[in-house]
C-alpha cells in the first residue's frame, strides 16, 4: 500500500513537470485577500504554494487586500463602511484606517510567514519608491469616492530588480498621488495593472467562489474558460456584478496588455495556486482573449 501511495505522489509530480518547465523564469502575479484570508489553515497552504513557486524558478508577485480586517476596525472606531460599484468610499479617516491595516498588519504578517517558510519576501506599498503612482479617481455616477486612486504608473524596474535578486514582493494596494497623499486602490485593479506592466505569464485572483458562474447562485454553472467578449456580455446582463467586476476587469486589462493567461480561483480551499497552474484540469475560470 505504501508503494502505491508513493507512486501516486510521483505521478502528481510528473503531471506538474511540464507546467513547471513552462513557467520557469516567468512572472506570476497573485491577488490574494478578502475571504481567502479568513481561515488560517488555508492561508498557510496558500503561502506554501507561493514559496514553492519561487523554489521551482517562478517569480511570484503578491498583491493583497484586507477588506474584512479593515471593515472590523472601522466598525470598532464607529466609522461606517460605504461602497459604490464595488469600490470603498474612502474619506480621510477611512484612509488612515486602510493604511494602518494594510501596511501595519496584513502586509507585515504575510511577509513574516513567507520568510518563516524559507522564502525571501519583502513588504511594499505603492508609496515605496513610487511603486504605484495614482491620480484621484473621478466621481462615478455622481458619487465622489474620496481618496481612491486611479493608477497612472507602475515602477516596473523596482519589481524586476527584486525578482532578479530572488525576493518575493508583497504589495499593499496603496498608491501615492502627485500631492504626496496616500490613496486607496482596489487590490484587484492593482493586480491587473502590475501584471500588465510586467507582461506577466499569469495573473491569478484568489476569491471566495470557484470562478465565474452563469448563475451566480449555482456552483454547478462554473465556466472553466471564458473569453473577454463573453465577460462583457455577462456584465451587461448583470450576471457579473459587485466585487466580481474589478476582478474580471483586472483579467481583461492584463490580457489586453500582454498577460498570457488570467485565472479566477477559489482561494478558500487548500493549495488553490498549485491545483490551478500545476494540474491538467485546474479548478477555476481561465479568461482568454
PyMOL commands that set and color helices and strands:
alter all, ss='L'
color gray80, all
select helices_A, chain A and resi 2-23+34-37+40-55+67-76+92-116+128-130+156-164+187-198+219-221+228-236+243-256+272-277
alter helices_A, ss='H'
color red, helices_A
select strands_A, chain A and resi 27-32+59-64+83-84+87-88+121-125+132-136+149-154+168-172+174-177+182-184+202-207+225-227+261-266+285-288
alter strands_A, ss='S'
color yellow, strands_A
deselect
rebuild
show_as cartoon
